[in-house]
């Protein structure tokens, strides 16, 4: 069984677009490395989500350069960037914008004019999104989903491309408003930003305490990114690879008759259909970034952690026994052999077993 799709025609120029994207991806990592020390896996996952046209939750303790990473990425991509610091008193209009009344001095006529809020940018950093009340969170999430803002009777489209990165602080949870699971599902990935290694932390201390300015070069424009996003959608995926993603997602649902024992015991809720879509799109984007013209089993499995970790809800038993979402995902990956996924869906193989 092959994971390479057969007889799927490419659009004219797709091969050249993928070569351009792969070369640019390497340049972006080089440019980011001028300012960001380490965090290569985080940068890679941000790029996968961006070219799959998805949004990301970044979780990590303060001081890990989350804001700097995102602003640097926006500069590498020649995109407009706005940071919104979420606070308990932030109102929805502080994000989306508001209408103000202005008087025409020539005619004396008073008219309403819309003043855009900070959401009108290509890259939005929603800093500490869990620090603001649900109605303000909902305003941002609606804009993410609809790609426009409605004020009064007027609809105002958001710029394209549009990419939201929301940060969460895992400590100091008193007085916060955690995003409900249904709203977290609207984010394609949840990415953990970990502490740097000893050598990386030494380099951070060495390079950030001197009088030296570092500039980054622009790699892609907004128009190029939109072209790449469309090309990613055209990356073919073999049916067996899609079934592998589907089988993995369905294994997370404790109410399924064939759910593994660990899922029945450790999870109270599993991932929904958006998880399959995100995993397949992420696999396509990862394949394109690495110069391949089709998505593989490995691409799907590499996307499993950022796609699933915020879409499965652990039980009290999981907390008591030290089972994190990532540990459960790893056990499910270990149980699900790609070859078994392919063979289990092969009618000829099943007839052979039953004969």
Number of C-alpha atoms within 10 A of each C-alpha: 8 11 18 17 17 10 7 11 8 13 10 8 9 17 16 10 18 22 17 17 24 19 15 16 20 14 17 23 17 14 21 24 17 13 19 20 20 19 20 13 12 17 20 16 20 24 21 23 24 25 27 24 24 22 23 24 25 22 19 19 17 12 9 17 16 23 17 13 19 20 20 22 24 20 20 21 21 16 21 17 20 19 18 18 14 22 16 15 11 17 16 18 16 16 21 23 18 17 14 10 10 12 11 10 8 6 7 9 9 11 11 11 11 14 12 18 17 18 28 23 21 20 27 24 27 24 20 20 27 23 23 21 21 16 12 21 23 14 18 19 17 15 20 20 11 11 15 17 22 15 14 9 6 9 10 15 13 19 16 16 21 23 22 24 24 23 26 21 17 12 9 8 12 7 11 16 15 17 18 9 13 11 14 17 21 20 26 27 31 25 22 18 18 13 14 15 12 9 11 15 14 12 14 16 11 10 14 11 8 8 6 7 7 7 12 16 14 16 18 20 14 17 10 15 19 17 13 24 16 14 23 28 15 17 23 19 22 17 13 24 26 21 18 23 24 18 15 25 25 20 23 28 22 20 15 13 9 11 14 15 10 15 25 19 14 24 23 18 18 21 21 17 11 16 26 24 16 26 28 28 27 32 32 28 30 29 23 27 25 15 18 17 22 21 26 24 21 14 20 26 19 15 22 26 22 23 27 27 21 23 27 25 20 20 16 14 13 19 12 9 9 10 17 14 20 16 13 21 21 14 12 18 16 9 13 15 12 20 14 12 18 18 14 13 13 13 10 10 12 12 9 8 8 6 5
